[in-house]
């Protein structure tokens, strides 16, 4: 599980959930990221408990380089409600708390 915070009013706030597909790509719902600039999105991966800063494995925050929404996504019916996010920077390193989903 991953979280997608969005930058608004001077800070990042949680917007939607997501999942790690590969060490560079995140999958989420298109309605969460459609028409939002990649620079206003981030992904938080590997956090188990948001109120515990003393977890055995630290989470990773990454900015987003690219947002790809399904070209047939319909914001009224939510058909094709899927999007991919490419993380900015180096590939993510897999750890016990950061592993891709099994499809």
Secondary structure as GFF3:
##gff-version 3
##sequence-region A 1 103
A	DSSP	beta_strand	2	8	.	.	.	ID=ss1
A	DSSP	beta_strand	11	20	.	.	.	ID=ss2
A	DSSP	beta_strand	25	28	.	.	.	ID=ss3
A	DSSP	alpha_helix	30	33	.	.	.	ID=ss4
A	DSSP	three_ten_helix	38	40	.	.	.	ID=ss5
A	DSSP	beta_strand	42	45	.	.	.	ID=ss6
A	DSSP	beta_strand	60	69	.	.	.	ID=ss7
A	DSSP	beta_strand	83	87	.	.	.	ID=ss8
###
